[in-house]
Amino acid sequence: MVQQVTKGIKISVKTKFNGVSYRDTKLYYVFAYHITIENNSSETVELTSRFWKIYDSLNKIEIVAGKGVVGQTPVLQPKEHYAYSSGCFLISTIGAMTGYFTMQNTNTLEEFKVLIPTFQLITPLSSN
């Protein structure tokens, strides 16, 4: 598990290799990731958007950005947490992801970026 704290918001990431899949006769390596967001600040915040850079060891970089996460824009009171799972497909056995969530303080309407720690996506055979 990797973790990062920005302005009292703690991001924790766990990953899992979920095997291979074929799409249009092309082989992909499937990874799942589980994100936990903990509000350890004294302010109420809303996650408004996400920005991801997905790195594939074969020099492919994919950018994913958009509103919320998994169709939601969670609001976190102080000491609350929110968790979700998602996944990605790589064309190689090794990759990584990094990015940030844009949060908004619900009282002041200040927006700020919460860094997501870089995490590795590695098949079990590659890690031996």
N, C-alpha and C positions, 0 to 999 in steps of 0.2 A: 504494500500500500504506500502511496505517496501522498503528501499533504502540503498545503500552503495556506498561509493566513494573510489576508489583506484587509486592513481597516476593521479588524475584529470578525471578519467572515472567513471561516475555515472550510477549505475544500479538501475532501479526501477522495482518492480514486483507487479502485480495485479493478484489475483486469482478468480476463479469462479467455483462453483460446477455445473456440467452439467448433473446430474442424474445418473441413473444406467444402466448397460449394462450386457448382458449375453454373455459369450464366452464358448463354450463347456459345457453348463449347469452350469457354475460357475458364481456367481454374482460379479460384479465389480462396484466400485464407480468411476465415471469419473470426472476428474478435468481439467480445462483449466488454463493456466497461460499466461500472457502477459508481455513481457520483453521490456523495453525501455533502450537503451544504449546511453548515452550522452557523447560526447567528450568535456570536459571542460578544456582540457590541451592545450598547444600551439603546440603540435606535431600531425602529421597524423599517425593514427594507423589502423591496420587491425586485425580483429578477425579471428584467425586461427583455434582454436579448443575450445571444451567445455568439462567440466567434471562435472557430476551430481552424487550426492548421494540422492536417493529417499528412504525415511524412511516410513515404514508402521507400524502402532501401534501394529500389530501382530508380531513384531520382524523381519520383512522381510526388508532387505536393498538391493536395486538394484543399481548397478553402470552403468552409461551410459556415454560413452566418444566417441569422434569422431571429425572429421574435421568440422569446421564451425558450423552454426546453420541453421536449416531447408534448408539444401542444399546450403547455401551461406556463403561466407567469406567476409563480408562487410568491406569496407575501409571508415573510418570516418575522415574527415578533422576537424580541430579545430572548435568548436561550432556546428558541425553537430550531428544528432542523427539517430538511426536506431531502429526500433521496429519490433517485431515478436510475434506470438502466437503459442503455442504448448499445449500439454496436457499429462496426465498420468492416468493410471488405478491403483486403490488400491483395496486390498481385504478387507480392513477395512474402517471405516468411518472417521478415523483420520490419518493424516500423515504429512510429511514435506519434503521439498527439500532444498538442499544447494549445493554449488559447486563453480566453477570458470570458467572464460573464459581466454584462453591464447591469448594475444594480441602481436602484433609486431609493433614496431616503424618503419615506412617505410623508414625513413632517416638513422637511425643508425643500423637497423635490430635487435635491442635489443628486446628479448622476455620477457614478464612479465605477471604475473597472476593478473586478476581483480576478486576480490571476489564477489560472488553472495550472497546477504543476505539470511539467512535461512527464509523460508516462510512456513506458515502452510497451510495444505490442510484439511479442516474440513467441513463435511456435515452440512447443516443448523440445522437438528435435534440434532446433537451432540453439537452444540454451545449454545443451550438453557439451 
